[in-house]
Amino acid sequence: MSPKNSPLLTWDKHIDPAYLAQLLEGKAERHPGDKNELYRKLLTGCDWYTLLRLIPADRLKTEVLSEEVLSGLFPKALKLRYLYAKEILSR
């Protein structure tokens, strides 16, 4: 799965798929918070194995599962699930 093949991930916004790919590759974001918003959408819209295919585990732990990203997740149970995943990745 790539951002180009996942229009459902960004159904609520008109976002260039190439820009989504650049965000996932860690290139500069156009607007502050774009990357965190994308990460939240990935966490709420993808299963764990898809996330692992899209983003290396070390980046999942440091970027995607950062407090900045996790603090914007809801419901609370989802946030707790990813806090647990972050703990497992840290071992």
Gaussian input, Z-matrix of N, CA and C with variables (Angstrom, degrees):
# hf/3-21g

backbone

0 1
 N
 C     1     B1
 C     2     B2     1     A1
 N     3     B3     2     A2     1     D1
 C     4     B4     3     A3     2     D2
 C     5     B5     4     A4     3     D3
 N     6     B6     5     A5     4     D4
 C     7     B7     6     A6     5     D5
 C     8     B8     7     A7     6     D6
 N     9     B9     8     A8     7     D7
 C    10    B10     9     A9     8     D8
 C    11    B11    10    A10     9     D9
 N    12    B12    11    A11    10    D10
 C    13    B13    12    A12    11    D11
 C    14    B14    13    A13    12    D12
 N    15    B15    14    A14    13    D13
 C    16    B16    15    A15    14    D14
 C    17    B17    16    A16    15    D15
 N    18    B18    17    A17    16    D16
 C    19    B19    18    A18    17    D17
 C    20    B20    19    A19    18    D18
 N    21    B21    20    A20    19    D19
 C    22    B22    21    A21    20    D20
 C    23    B23    22    A22    21    D21
 N    24    B24    23    A23    22    D22
 C    25    B25    24    A24    23    D23
 C    26    B26    25    A25    24    D24
 N    27    B27    26    A26    25    D25
 C    28    B28    27    A27    26    D26
 C    29    B29    28    A28    27    D27
 N    30    B30    29    A29    28    D28
 C    31    B31    30    A30    29    D29
 C    32    B32    31    A31    30    D30
 N    33    B33    32    A32    31    D31
 C    34    B34    33    A33    32    D32
 C    35    B35    34    A34    33    D33
 N    36    B36    35    A35    34    D34
 C    37    B37    36    A36    35    D35
 C    38    B38    37    A37    36    D36
 N    39    B39    38    A38    37    D37
 C    40    B40    39    A39    38    D38
 C    41    B41    40    A40    39    D39
 N    42    B42    41    A41    40    D40
 C    43    B43    42    A42    41    D41
 C    44    B44    43    A43    42    D42
 N    45    B45    44    A44    43    D43
 C    46    B46    45    A45    44    D44
 C    47    B47    46    A46    45    D45
 N    48    B48    47    A47    46    D46
 C    49    B49    48    A48    47    D47
 C    50    B50    49    A49    48    D48
 N    51    B51    50    A50    49    D49
 C    52    B52    51    A51    50    D50
 C    53    B53    52    A52    51    D51
 N    54    B54    53    A53    52    D52
 C    55    B55    54    A54    53    D53
 C    56    B56    55    A55    54    D54
 N    57    B57    56    A56    55    D55
 C    58    B58    57    A57    56    D56
 C    59    B59    58    A58    57    D57
 N    60    B60    59    A59    58    D58
 C    61    B61    60    A60    59    D59
 C    62    B62    61    A61    60    D60
 N    63    B63    62    A62    61    D61
 C    64    B64    63    A63    62    D62
 C    65    B65    64    A64    63    D63
 N    66    B66    65    A65    64    D64
 C    67    B67    66    A66    65    D65
 C    68    B68    67    A67    66    D66
 N    69    B69    68    A68    67    D67
 C    70    B70    69    A69    68    D68
 C    71    B71    70    A70    69    D69
 N    72    B72    71    A71    70    D70
 C    73    B73    72    A72    71    D71
 C    74    B74    73    A73    72    D72
 N    75    B75    74    A74    73    D73
 C    76    B76    75    A75    74    D74
 C    77    B77    76    A76    75    D75
 N    78    B78    77    A77    76    D76
 C    79    B79    78    A78    77    D77
 C    80    B80    79    A79    78    D78
 N    81    B81    80    A80    79    D79
 C    82    B82    81    A81    80    D80
 C    83    B83    82    A82    81    D81
 N    84    B84    83    A83    82    D82
 C    85    B85    84    A84    83    D83
 C    86    B86    85    A85    84    D84
 N    87    B87    86    A86    85    D85
 C    88    B88    87    A87    86    D86
 C    89    B89    88    A88    87    D87
 N    90    B90    89    A89    88    D88
 C    91    B91    90    A90    89    D89
 C    92    B92    91    A91    90    D90
 N    93    B93    92    A92    91    D91
 C    94    B94    93    A93    92    D92
 C    95    B95    94    A94    93    D93
 N    96    B96    95    A95    94    D94
 C    97    B97    96    A96    95    D95
 C    98    B98    97    A97    96    D96
 N    99    B99    98    A98    97    D97
 C   100   B100    99    A99    98    D98
 C   101   B101   100   A100    99    D99
 N   102   B102   101   A101   100   D100
 C   103   B103   102   A102   101   D101
 C   104   B104   103   A103   102   D102
 N   105   B105   104   A104   103   D103
 C   106   B106   105   A105   104   D104
 C   107   B107   106   A106   105   D105
 N   108   B108   107   A107   106   D106
 C   109   B109   108   A108   107   D107
 C   110   B110   109   A109   108   D108
 N   111   B111   110   A110   109   D109
 C   112   B112   111   A111   110   D110
 C   113   B113   112   A112   111   D111
 N   114   B114   113   A113   112   D112
 C   115   B115   114   A114   113   D113
 C   116   B116   115   A115   114   D114
 N   117   B117   116   A116   115   D115
 C   118   B118   117   A117   116   D116
 C   119   B119   118   A118   117   D117
 N   120   B120   119   A119   118   D118
 C   121   B121   120   A120   119   D119
 C   122   B122   121   A121   120   D120
 N   123   B123   122   A122   121   D121
 C   124   B124   123   A123   122   D122
 C   125   B125   124   A124   123   D123
 N   126   B126   125   A125   124   D124
 C   127   B127   126   A126   125   D125
 C   128   B128   127   A127   126   D126
 N   129   B129   128   A128   127   D127
 C   130   B130   129   A129   128   D128
 C   131   B131   130   A130   129   D129
 N   132   B132   131   A131   130   D130
 C   133   B133   132   A132   131   D131
 C   134   B134   133   A133   132   D132
 N   135   B135   134   A134   133   D133
 C   136   B136   135   A135   134   D134
 C   137   B137   136   A136   135   D135
 N   138   B138   137   A137   136   D136
 C   139   B139   138   A138   137   D137
 C   140   B140   139   A139   138   D138
 N   141   B141   140   A140   139   D139
 C   142   B142   141   A141   140   D140
 C   143   B143   142   A142   141   D141
 N   144   B144   143   A143   142   D142
 C   145   B145   144   A144   143   D143
 C   146   B146   145   A145   144   D144
 N   147   B147   146   A146   145   D145
 C   148   B148   147   A147   146   D146
 C   149   B149   148   A148   147   D147
 N   150   B150   149   A149   148   D148
 C   151   B151   150   A150   149   D149
 C   152   B152   151   A151   150   D150
 N   153   B153   152   A152   151   D151
 C   154   B154   153   A153   152   D152
 C   155   B155   154   A154   153   D153
 N   156   B156   155   A155   154   D154
 C   157   B157   156   A156   155   D155
 C   158   B158   157   A157   156   D156
 N   159   B159   158   A158   157   D157
 C   160   B160   159   A159   158   D158
 C   161   B161   160   A160   159   D159
 N   162   B162   161   A161   160   D160
 C   163   B163   162   A162   161   D161
 C   164   B164   163   A163   162   D162
 N   165   B165   164   A164   163   D163
 C   166   B166   165   A165   164   D164
 C   167   B167   166   A166   165   D165
 N   168   B168   167   A167   166   D166
 C   169   B169   168   A168   167   D167
 C   170   B170   169   A169   168   D168
 N   171   B171   170   A170   169   D169
 C   172   B172   171   A171   170   D170
 C   173   B173   172   A172   171   D171
 N   174   B174   173   A173   172   D172
 C   175   B175   174   A174   173   D173
 C   176   B176   175   A175   174   D174
 N   177   B177   176   A176   175   D175
 C   178   B178   177   A177   176   D176
 C   179   B179   178   A178   177   D177
 N   180   B180   179   A179   178   D178
 C   181   B181   180   A180   179   D179
 C   182   B182   181   A181   180   D180
 N   183   B183   182   A182   181   D181
 C   184   B184   183   A183   182   D182
 C   185   B185   184   A184   183   D183
 N   186   B186   185   A185   184   D184
 C   187   B187   186   A186   185   D185
 C   188   B188   187   A187   186   D186
 N   189   B189   188   A188   187   D187
 C   190   B190   189   A189   188   D188
 C   191   B191   190   A190   189   D189
 N   192   B192   191   A191   190   D190
 C   193   B193   192   A192   191   D191
 C   194   B194   193   A193   192   D192
 N   195   B195   194   A194   193   D193
 C   196   B196   195   A195   194   D194
 C   197   B197   196   A196   195   D195
 N   198   B198   197   A197   196   D196
 C   199   B199   198   A198   197   D197
 C   200   B200   199   A199   198   D198
 N   201   B201   200   A200   199   D199
 C   202   B202   201   A201   200   D200
 C   203   B203   202   A202   201   D201
 N   204   B204   203   A203   202   D202
 C   205   B205   204   A204   203   D203
 C   206   B206   205   A205   204   D204
 N   207   B207   206   A206   205   D205
 C   208   B208   207   A207   206   D206
 C   209   B209   208   A208   207   D207
 N   210   B210   209   A209   208   D208
 C   211   B211   210   A210   209   D209
 C   212   B212   211   A211   210   D210
 N   213   B213   212   A212   211   D211
 C   214   B214   213   A213   212   D212
 C   215   B215   214   A214   213   D213
 N   216   B216   215   A215   214   D214
 C   217   B217   216   A216   215   D215
 C   218   B218   217   A217   216   D216
 N   219   B219   218   A218   217   D217
 C   220   B220   219   A219   218   D218
 C   221   B221   220   A220   219   D219
 N   222   B222   221   A221   220   D220
 C   223   B223   222   A222   221   D221
 C   224   B224   223   A223   222   D222
 N   225   B225   224   A224   223   D223
 C   226   B226   225   A225   224   D224
 C   227   B227   226   A226   225   D225
 N   228   B228   227   A227   226   D226
 C   229   B229   228   A228   227   D227
 C   230   B230   229   A229   228   D228
 N   231   B231   230   A230   229   D229
 C   232   B232   231   A231   230   D230
 C   233   B233   232   A232   231   D231
 N   234   B234   233   A233   232   D232
 C   235   B235   234   A234   233   D233
 C   236   B236   235   A235   234   D234
 N   237   B237   236   A236   235   D235
 C   238   B238   237   A237   236   D236
 C   239   B239   238   A238   237   D237
 N   240   B240   239   A239   238   D238
 C   241   B241   240   A240   239   D239
 C   242   B242   241   A241   240   D240
 N   243   B243   242   A242   241   D241
 C   244   B244   243   A243   242   D242
 C   245   B245   244   A244   243   D243
 N   246   B246   245   A245   244   D244
 C   247   B247   246   A246   245   D245
 C   248   B248   247   A247   246   D246
 N   249   B249   248   A248   247   D247
 C   250   B250   249   A249   248   D248
 C   251   B251   250   A250   249   D249
 N   252   B252   251   A251   250   D250
 C   253   B253   252   A252   251   D251
 C   254   B254   253   A253   252   D252
 N   255   B255   254   A254   253   D253
 C   256   B256   255   A255   254   D254
 C   257   B257   256   A256   255   D255
 N   258   B258   257   A257   256   D256
 C   259   B259   258   A258   257   D257
 C   260   B260   259   A259   258   D258
 N   261   B261   260   A260   259   D259
 C   262   B262   261   A261   260   D260
 C   263   B263   262   A262   261   D261
 N   264   B264   263   A263   262   D262
 C   265   B265   264   A264   263   D263
 C   266   B266   265   A265   264   D264
 N   267   B267   266   A266   265   D265
 C   268   B268   267   A267   266   D266
 C   269   B269   268   A268   267   D267
 N   270   B270   269   A269   268   D268
 C   271   B271   270   A270   269   D269
 C   272   B272   271   A271   270   D270

   B1=1.4557
   B2=1.5238
   B3=1.2870
   B4=1.4568
   B5=1.5079
   B6=1.3282
   B7=1.4574
   B8=1.5188
   B9=1.3222
   B10=1.4590
   B11=1.5197
   B12=1.3247
   B13=1.4545
   B14=1.5196
   B15=1.3194
   B16=1.4541
   B17=1.5247
   B18=1.3461
   B19=1.4677
   B20=1.5182
   B21=1.3330
   B22=1.4548
   B23=1.5235
   B24=1.3077
   B25=1.4609
   B26=1.5223
   B27=1.2999
   B28=1.4701
   B29=1.5202
   B30=1.3091
   B31=1.4609
   B32=1.5202
   B33=1.3247
   B34=1.4627
   B35=1.5231
   B36=1.3220
   B37=1.4643
   B38=1.5153
   B39=1.3023
   B40=1.4613
   B41=1.5246
   B42=1.3344
   B43=1.4639
   B44=1.5207
   B45=1.2986
   B46=1.4528
   B47=1.5304
   B48=1.3319
   B49=1.4741
   B50=1.5288
   B51=1.3267
   B52=1.4702
   B53=1.5288
   B54=1.3310
   B55=1.4670
   B56=1.5284
   B57=1.3336
   B58=1.4669
   B59=1.5306
   B60=1.3182
   B61=1.4625
   B62=1.5301
   B63=1.3266
   B64=1.4662
   B65=1.5229
   B66=1.3191
   B67=1.4686
   B68=1.5206
   B69=1.3338
   B70=1.4595
   B71=1.5231
   B72=1.3193
   B73=1.4635
   B74=1.5215
   B75=1.3351
   B76=1.4545
   B77=1.5130
   B78=1.3224
   B79=1.4610
   B80=1.5215
   B81=1.3123
   B82=1.4700
   B83=1.5259
   B84=1.3179
   B85=1.4518
   B86=1.5203
   B87=1.3247
   B88=1.4637
   B89=1.5135
   B90=1.3154
   B91=1.4588
   B92=1.5209
   B93=1.3364
   B94=1.4671
   B95=1.5308
   B96=1.3108
   B97=1.4548
   B98=1.5127
   B99=1.3389
   B100=1.4667
   B101=1.5209
   B102=1.3260
   B103=1.4585
   B104=1.5315
   B105=1.3260
   B106=1.4680
   B107=1.5238
   B108=1.3172
   B109=1.4655
   B110=1.5330
   B111=1.3299
   B112=1.4630
   B113=1.5292
   B114=1.3220
   B115=1.4594
   B116=1.5332
   B117=1.3264
   B118=1.4749
   B119=1.5191
   B120=1.3286
   B121=1.4603
   B122=1.5236
   B123=1.3238
   B124=1.4584
   B125=1.5254
   B126=1.3268
   B127=1.4617
   B128=1.5214
   B129=1.3160
   B130=1.4624
   B131=1.5238
   B132=1.3423
   B133=1.4525
   B134=1.5019
   B135=1.3254
   B136=1.4700
   B137=1.5199
   B138=1.3224
   B139=1.4560
   B140=1.5348
   B141=1.3021
   B142=1.4656
   B143=1.5224
   B144=1.3178
   B145=1.4542
   B146=1.5266
   B147=1.3023
   B148=1.4634
   B149=1.5165
   B150=1.3246
   B151=1.4680
   B152=1.5271
   B153=1.3357
   B154=1.4617
   B155=1.5305
   B156=1.3388
   B157=1.4650
   B158=1.5262
   B159=1.3267
   B160=1.4651
   B161=1.5223
   B162=1.3304
   B163=1.4635
   B164=1.5278
   B165=1.3335
   B166=1.4718
   B167=1.5331
   B168=1.3227
   B169=1.4639
   B170=1.5235
   B171=1.3388
   B172=1.4682
   B173=1.5362
   B174=1.3284
   B175=1.4705
   B176=1.5200
   B177=1.3381
   B178=1.4675
   B179=1.5196
   B180=1.3197
   B181=1.4659
   B182=1.5280
   B183=1.3197
   B184=1.4600
   B185=1.5189
   B186=1.3300
   B187=1.4650
   B188=1.5209
   B189=1.3198
   B190=1.4683
   B191=1.5200
   B192=1.3204
   B193=1.4603
   B194=1.5253
   B195=1.3271
   B196=1.4649
   B197=1.5275
   B198=1.3018
   B199=1.4722
   B200=1.5239
   B201=1.3185
   B202=1.4663
   B203=1.5363
   B204=1.3161
   B205=1.4641
   B206=1.5258
   B207=1.3224
   B208=1.4623
   B209=1.5262
   B210=1.3148
   B211=1.4678
   B212=1.5284
   B213=1.3199
   B214=1.4608
   B215=1.5129
   B216=1.3233
   B217=1.4695
   B218=1.5171
   B219=1.3029
   B220=1.4486
   B221=1.5131
   B222=1.2747
   B223=1.4601
   B224=1.5290
   B225=1.3068
   B226=1.4596
   B227=1.5241
   B228=1.3170
   B229=1.4677
   B230=1.5270
   B231=1.3128
   B232=1.4560
   B233=1.5253
   B234=1.3149
   B235=1.4635
   B236=1.5275
   B237=1.3228
   B238=1.4691
   B239=1.5235
   B240=1.3269
   B241=1.4630
   B242=1.5318
   B243=1.3320
   B244=1.4598
   B245=1.5263
   B246=1.3115
   B247=1.4709
   B248=1.5294
   B249=1.3276
   B250=1.4640
   B251=1.5195
   B252=1.3288
   B253=1.4735
   B254=1.5252
   B255=1.3216
   B256=1.4675
   B257=1.5245
   B258=1.3235
   B259=1.4635
   B260=1.5307
   B261=1.3225
   B262=1.4637
   B263=1.5334
   B264=1.3291
   B265=1.4710
   B266=1.5300
   B267=1.3075
   B268=1.4721
   B269=1.5237
   B270=1.2859
   B271=1.4780
   B272=1.5108
   A1=108.70
   A2=116.40
   A3=121.17
   A4=107.99
   A5=118.07
   A6=119.83
   A7=112.33
   A8=117.73
   A9=120.61
   A10=111.59
   A11=116.89
   A12=121.42
   A13=113.34
   A14=117.82
   A15=119.51
   A16=112.34
   A17=118.05
   A18=119.54
   A19=112.43
   A20=118.18
   A21=120.04
   A22=111.92
   A23=116.45
   A24=120.71
   A25=111.25
   A26=116.96
   A27=121.24
   A28=110.83
   A29=117.85
   A30=122.07
   A31=112.62
   A32=117.67
   A33=121.58
   A34=113.59
   A35=117.62
   A36=121.10
   A37=109.35
   A38=115.91
   A39=121.24
   A40=107.64
   A41=114.71
   A42=120.60
   A43=108.29
   A44=115.36
   A45=122.19
   A46=109.24
   A47=117.60
   A48=119.71
   A49=113.27
   A50=117.35
   A51=119.71
   A52=110.56
   A53=115.95
   A54=119.99
   A55=110.32
   A56=117.41
   A57=120.35
   A58=110.53
   A59=116.06
   A60=119.87
   A61=110.35
   A62=117.07
   A63=120.12
   A64=111.22
   A65=116.70
   A66=119.91
   A67=110.56
   A68=116.51
   A69=120.00
   A70=112.08
   A71=116.99
   A72=120.89
   A73=112.16
   A74=117.24
   A75=121.17
   A76=114.05
   A77=116.90
   A78=119.84
   A79=109.14
   A80=116.08
   A81=121.85
   A82=111.89
   A83=114.85
   A84=120.56
   A85=109.55
   A86=116.23
   A87=120.91
   A88=112.04
   A89=116.09
   A90=121.41
   A91=108.55
   A92=117.16
   A93=119.02
   A94=110.78
   A95=115.89
   A96=120.69
   A97=114.60
   A98=118.35
   A99=120.30
   A100=111.34
   A101=115.96
   A102=119.85
   A103=110.64
   A104=116.87
   A105=119.70
   A106=111.03
   A107=117.02
   A108=120.27
   A109=110.36
   A110=116.46
   A111=120.09
   A112=109.96
   A113=117.17
   A114=120.16
   A115=111.27
   A116=117.22
   A117=119.49
   A118=110.97
   A119=116.81
   A120=120.10
   A121=110.64
   A122=116.51
   A123=119.50
   A124=111.26
   A125=116.78
   A126=120.74
   A127=112.20
   A128=117.46
   A129=119.60
   A130=113.00
   A131=117.53
   A132=119.37
   A133=116.73
   A134=117.95
   A135=120.99
   A136=110.45
   A137=115.01
   A138=118.22
   A139=109.00
   A140=116.01
   A141=122.46
   A142=111.98
   A143=118.25
   A144=121.24
   A145=111.58
   A146=117.43
   A147=121.02
   A148=109.91
   A149=116.66
   A150=120.37
   A151=110.87
   A152=117.02
   A153=120.94
   A154=111.85
   A155=117.12
   A156=120.10
   A157=111.32
   A158=116.92
   A159=121.32
   A160=113.16
   A161=116.33
   A162=121.10
   A163=108.98
   A164=117.19
   A165=119.59
   A166=111.61
   A167=116.15
   A168=121.98
   A169=112.94
   A170=117.59
   A171=118.59
   A172=111.05
   A173=118.07
   A174=120.48
   A175=111.20
   A176=116.70
   A177=118.85
   A178=109.47
   A179=115.07
   A180=120.36
   A181=112.16
   A182=117.46
   A183=120.27
   A184=114.46
   A185=117.91
   A186=120.66
   A187=112.84
   A188=115.94
   A189=120.28
   A190=111.51
   A191=116.77
   A192=120.43
   A193=112.02
   A194=116.25
   A195=120.22
   A196=109.70
   A197=115.75
   A198=120.58
   A199=110.86
   A200=115.86
   A201=121.17
   A202=111.23
   A203=117.19
   A204=122.05
   A205=109.94
   A206=116.76
   A207=120.67
   A208=112.87
   A209=117.50
   A210=119.78
   A211=111.83
   A212=117.70
   A213=120.85
   A214=114.10
   A215=117.47
   A216=120.25
   A217=111.86
   A218=115.05
   A219=121.28
   A220=107.19
   A221=120.38
   A222=128.51
   A223=111.65
   A224=114.63
   A225=121.09
   A226=111.80
   A227=117.36
   A228=121.06
   A229=111.02
   A230=117.60
   A231=121.39
   A232=110.14
   A233=116.20
   A234=120.92
   A235=109.78
   A236=117.27
   A237=120.54
   A238=111.67
   A239=117.49
   A240=121.30
   A241=110.36
   A242=116.24
   A243=119.26
   A244=112.56
   A245=118.29
   A246=119.88
   A247=109.84
   A248=115.70
   A249=120.61
   A250=110.63
   A251=117.32
   A252=120.91
   A253=110.20
   A254=116.86
   A255=120.49
   A256=110.44
   A257=116.46
   A258=120.56
   A259=110.62
   A260=116.64
   A261=121.06
   A262=110.09
   A263=116.64
   A264=120.34
   A265=112.09
   A266=116.58
   A267=121.05
   A268=112.95
   A269=117.02
   A270=120.61
   A271=111.86
   D1=134.37
   D2=176.11
   D3=-129.84
   D4=162.96
   D5=179.04
   D6=-56.23
   D7=-30.41
   D8=179.22
   D9=-66.55
   D10=-27.02
   D11=-178.15
   D12=-99.96
   D13=11.79
   D14=-175.92
   D15=-129.38
   D16=64.56
   D17=179.69
   D18=-64.76
   D19=-23.03
   D20=-179.99
   D21=-67.27
   D22=-25.41
   D23=179.49
   D24=-63.93
   D25=-34.33
   D26=-177.62
   D27=-119.13
   D28=38.81
   D29=-177.30
   D30=-60.36
   D31=-27.63
   D32=-174.35
   D33=-89.50
   D34=-1.28
   D35=-178.44
   D36=-142.87
   D37=153.66
   D38=174.09
   D39=-96.35
   D40=97.62
   D41=-176.53
   D42=-122.36
   D43=133.17
   D44=178.47
   D45=-63.98
   D46=124.66
   D47=179.50
   D48=-58.18
   D49=-32.14
   D50=178.24
   D51=-64.92
   D52=-36.20
   D53=177.70
   D54=-66.76
   D55=-40.01
   D56=176.65
   D57=-60.57
   D58=-41.29
   D59=178.93
   D60=-63.56
   D61=-39.76
   D62=178.04
   D63=-63.63
   D64=-39.62
   D65=177.47
   D66=-61.70
   D67=-44.60
   D68=-179.62
   D69=-65.63
   D70=-29.58
   D71=179.27
   D72=-80.39
   D73=-5.63
   D74=177.87
   D75=87.18
   D76=16.00
   D77=177.58
   D78=-80.34
   D79=169.50
   D80=-174.56
   D81=-57.43
   D82=143.90
   D83=176.24
   D84=-97.49
   D85=147.37
   D86=-178.01
   D87=-73.24
   D88=-39.56
   D89=-177.72
   D90=-125.18
   D91=135.35
   D92=178.12
   D93=-55.08
   D94=132.38
   D95=178.70
   D96=96.51
   D97=-10.37
   D98=179.47
   D99=-57.49
   D100=-44.24
   D101=-177.19
   D102=-65.46
   D103=-43.49
   D104=179.75
   D105=-64.36
   D106=-38.75
   D107=177.80
   D108=-64.01
   D109=-42.78
   D110=177.57
   D111=-62.21
   D112=-44.17
   D113=179.88
   D114=-61.25
   D115=-40.79
   D116=177.61
   D117=-62.93
   D118=-40.43
   D119=178.12
   D120=-64.22
   D121=-40.29
   D122=177.48
   D123=-63.45
   D124=-43.55
   D125=-179.10
   D126=-65.20
   D127=-34.68
   D128=-179.32
   D129=-88.06
   D130=-19.49
   D131=-173.88
   D132=-111.77
   D133=-7.95
   D134=-177.21
   D135=-122.81
   D136=152.00
   D137=174.23
   D138=-80.71
   D139=167.75
   D140=-174.01
   D141=-59.36
   D142=-41.19
   D143=-176.45
   D144=-70.04
   D145=-32.13
   D146=174.21
   D147=-66.92
   D148=-42.60
   D149=177.24
   D150=-58.56
   D151=-43.03
   D152=179.99
   D153=-65.55
   D154=-31.95
   D155=177.12
   D156=-72.53
   D157=-34.21
   D158=-177.03
   D159=-80.37
   D160=-37.41
   D161=-170.55
   D162=-132.77
   D163=129.52
   D164=178.01
   D165=-59.34
   D166=149.70
   D167=-175.45
   D168=-56.79
   D169=-37.86
   D170=-179.24
   D171=-66.17
   D172=-36.51
   D173=176.57
   D174=-74.14
   D175=-32.56
   D176=175.39
   D177=-58.73
   D178=-47.13
   D179=-176.56
   D180=-65.34
   D181=-43.61
   D182=-172.73
   D183=-89.26
   D184=-34.34
   D185=-175.52
   D186=-105.18
   D187=-57.77
   D188=-173.40
   D189=-67.55
   D190=-39.60
   D191=-178.59
   D192=-97.94
   D193=28.24
   D194=177.77
   D195=-72.64
   D196=158.83
   D197=179.18
   D198=-59.77
   D199=-36.24
   D200=179.33
   D201=-59.16
   D202=-41.92
   D203=179.74
   D204=-76.34
   D205=-48.93
   D206=-175.63
   D207=-63.66
   D208=-30.44
   D209=-178.56
   D210=-65.14
   D211=-20.87
   D212=179.71
   D213=-94.66
   D214=3.91
   D215=179.90
   D216=-85.47
   D217=146.07
   D218=170.59
   D219=-148.46
   D220=151.53
   D221=2.64
   D222=-72.50
   D223=171.04
   D224=-176.52
   D225=-58.52
   D226=-34.54
   D227=-179.76
   D228=-61.44
   D229=-35.38
   D230=178.09
   D231=-67.09
   D232=-43.36
   D233=177.75
   D234=-60.87
   D235=-44.40
   D236=179.66
   D237=-63.37
   D238=-36.79
   D239=178.53
   D240=-62.01
   D241=-43.02
   D242=-178.84
   D243=-77.44
   D244=-26.74
   D245=171.72
   D246=-63.46
   D247=-39.75
   D248=176.78
   D249=-64.90
   D250=-43.18
   D251=178.62
   D252=-61.49
   D253=-40.28
   D254=178.85
   D255=-63.23
   D256=-40.35
   D257=178.43
   D258=-62.59
   D259=-42.06
   D260=179.72
   D261=-64.29
   D262=-42.92
   D263=179.42
   D264=-65.15
   D265=-25.44
   D266=-177.85
   D267=-79.81
   D268=-11.83
   D269=-178.07
   D270=-75.84

